[in-house]
Amino acid sequence: MRRIYAKQAVLLLSAFFLSAACASDKKEERKDGSAMEMRQQQMSETYVDTMVLHRTEFNKQIVCNGRLRAKAKSELNFESQGIIAEVLVKEGQYIGKGGLIATLDKQERQRELEKAEHELQRAKVELTDKLIGLGYNDIESVPADVMERAEVMSGYYSAKFQLQSARKALEGCSLYAPFSGRIADLEAKRFQKNDKVCTLVDDSGFEVEFRVLEAELPGIGTGQKVTVTPFVQDSLRYEGRVTEINPLVDDKGLVKIKAQLSNKGNTLLDGMNVRVVVEEKMQHMFVVPKDAVVERDGYQVIFLLEGGRAIWTYVDVVHSNISSFAVTGCQRKETTIKEGDIVITSGNLNLADGTEVMVNEQQ
């Protein structure tokens, strides 16, 4: 009997512990289920960023491509052919106006100069003899017309001209910079003949040439501000002003515009491709980020926040720039927007009319 009671006691204890374990497992399951349900609820909530709509200044922008042209650029060469004696510059070197770039061998030009000087002395003797033969011992008393004829007949006039040419040819053996700038495309080499010595580029300032659509022309005028950005380094910004507007429209409906800018930092290069932004300030506009506007059924749409829900609102985009739109109510849908409206600025692609949303607290 005692053995039977002992077995019953063991069975009862086992059942008790099993029941307790099952209860514990159920509690854990309820906790896990509640946590999962909470996580699912959090994941299903849509968080957005917002902004309050106010009328403000909008920078209307016309964006186009352009190419830089240096303030001054010239291919330099000697006036006459010869053997190059010295090259005094290197590519990329800055040289001031009047600086010596290269020289030719001057021996032949020097001989020609000496010969011209001797010819002039001989002609001067001939001129004196002609005047004496005409009865003029005092040269200062010779009439101008008589002197002119005597210079021609004696060869003095021709010798004087030959001397001037010889002096100029000797001076032409030295090549000087006509303006300040940098040396580019240096081709000259010592002891060789070169048709071209180098290109001189004044890169202290640039002219940018770009084209705009005929319809965009009314918003552009001389003196208007432009911002220029090199494609290869879009972190750089250079400001310039419109200087010329071509009064003709080409066969593609484009108008050529020119603007000037300085080369601060000496990072711009002649021929560089750039992005040109022409800015025009528009007053009293409703401005929203581009991400706030999406397309639905062929219309532009923003979402307003009302009572915790995203409200689908049709708008018209009247102006744009790189980052923003200037918007109004949609004329065809007869919708309006007003000062103080709360505009949803993020996650708009995933929103539908009436979607419940939560505002990010960290915006």
C-alpha angles and dihedrals in degrees: 000000000000089000091052092051091048092053091049090051092051091049092050092050092049091051090049095052091044091052091049091050092050091050090050091050091051091051090051090048091051090049093048090046092051092049092049091048090051092049091049090050091051091048091050092054114096115223119199142175120235142192134197114244116239134163109254144152115290125201104220108206135200108198121199142146125260144169129233124237120191120246089247131004130175139170108228128208139151119273091232135030122260147125114293111240101182139009109199101181141060132213112278093020118136116230129183126232110285094020116146112250105173142338137216127223103277102195096098093043090049091054091049090052093051090048091051091050091053091048090052091052091051091048091049090057090049090050092052091050091050092052093047089050088054090052099258114129094163110062093198090062094055112113115244096244092049092048091050093053092046092051091052096046094045094049091241093122092052093045091051090053092048090053092052090050092049092051091049091049090053091049088049090064087078119067116207130188110259090204138003116279149105128297115244135171093017108193103160117111130182118262092014136099115243129185090199126035103185146305120263116210126190100206097170087104137013141208116217119204120201140154132232133191118268089242091056095053097088089067094056129077139162112279092029118140120254130184118215124200125181113232090223093055111025093175090074122088127191125185123215142160132241109252105169137028117190109228092217133084114216126223090270093057093254131133122211117234130185128200134177129223138168124247101236110185093014092254099126121091133201111263093020117152113234143175113242122203118191111200130206120179114229118194131219098014132150103238125194133170116264090245089063093066122072133170121248124173091344093307133104112248138188127186120233121202111236124162093342093307134105109242117204109232126181117224140174120232106222100173137009142191135178096290109014148043129219105219141186134181115290111266096201094048092039093230126149138203125200145193112287097026112143110233123200108229104181138049093019095141090066096046129101130189109287097013112157110238139182122217116235108247093209097058 
